[in-house]
């Protein structure tokens, strides 16, 4: 996965989603507890750090999350 895949076209504004997902969003999306969501964020951020990306505690890049979980796939 290249760094260019993570470049956002715009910054989050009115009517737009943030580039990062919070534990609360992930918990709702996956129907899990926020504690489990934080654990998933830590795992994803560790993988991103290994690849040289800057990460933020308690948040994960939305595109990476969608790709890693397959949540953004239309059909399997």
NORKA-V17616 format. One record per residue. N is the residue number from 1. RES is the residue in one letter. PSI is psi in degrees with one decimal (999 if undefined). OMEGA is omega as a letter, one per 40 degrees, with the letter a starting at -180 (none if undefined). D_LAST is the distance of its C-alpha to the last C-alpha in Angstrom with 1 decimal. Layout:
N:RES:PSI:OMEGA:D_LAST
N:RES:PSI:OMEGA:D_LAST
This chain:
1:X:125.9:a:20.5
2:X:163.1:i:23.5
3:X:-30.9:a:25.7
4:X:-26.5:i:25.2
5:X:-20.5:a:21.6
6:X:-1.5:a:23.2
7:X:125.1:a:25.9
8:X:144.2:a:25.8
9:X:-36.3:a:27.0
10:X:164.3:i:29.1
11:X:158.3:a:30.3
12:X:132.7:i:29.4
13:X:-161.3:a:31.7
14:X:124.7:i:32.1
15:X:-1.9:i:28.9
16:X:147.3:i:26.8
17:X:151.4:i:24.8
18:X:156.2:i:26.1
19:X:-16.1:a:24.7
20:X:146.1:i:24.7
21:X:143.8:i:23.3
22:X:169.9:i:25.7
23:X:-36.8:i:25.5
24:X:-42.7:i:26.0
25:X:-42.7:a:23.0
26:X:-40.8:i:20.8
27:X:-44.5:i:22.5
28:X:-43.2:a:21.8
29:X:-41.4:a:18.1
30:X:-4.3:a:17.5
31:X:53.2:i:20.4
32:X:173.8:i:22.4
33:X:159.7:i:26.0
34:X:-33.1:i:27.1
35:X:-42.8:i:28.4
36:X:-36.3:i:25.1
37:X:-40.6:i:23.7
38:X:-37.5:i:26.6
39:X:-42.6:i:25.9
40:X:-41.8:i:22.3
41:X:-43.6:i:23.9
42:X:-42.7:i:26.6
43:X:-45.0:a:24.1
44:X:-42.8:i:22.1
45:X:-33.7:i:25.5
46:X:-42.4:i:26.9
47:X:-41.0:i:24.2
48:X:-39.4:i:24.9
49:X:-40.8:i:28.6
50:X:-30.7:a:28.4
51:X:1.1:i:27.0
52:X:11.6:i:29.9
53:X:152.6:i:28.6
54:X:135.2:a:30.7
55:X:163.6:i:29.2
56:X:130.3:a:30.5
57:X:130.3:i:31.1
58:X:3.1:i:29.2
59:X:151.3:i:26.7
60:X:147.7:i:23.7
61:X:128.8:a:22.5
62:X:-45.2:a:20.0
63:X:-42.3:i:17.9
64:X:-43.9:i:17.9
65:X:-49.2:a:16.9
66:X:-40.0:i:13.9
67:X:-44.0:a:12.8
68:X:-34.3:a:13.9
69:X:-10.9:a:12.2
70:X:10.4:a:8.9
71:X:-24.5:a:10.4
72:X:1.8:a:10.6
73:X:135.7:i:7.0
74:X:-50.8:a:7.0
75:X:156.6:i:3.8
76:X:999:none:0.0
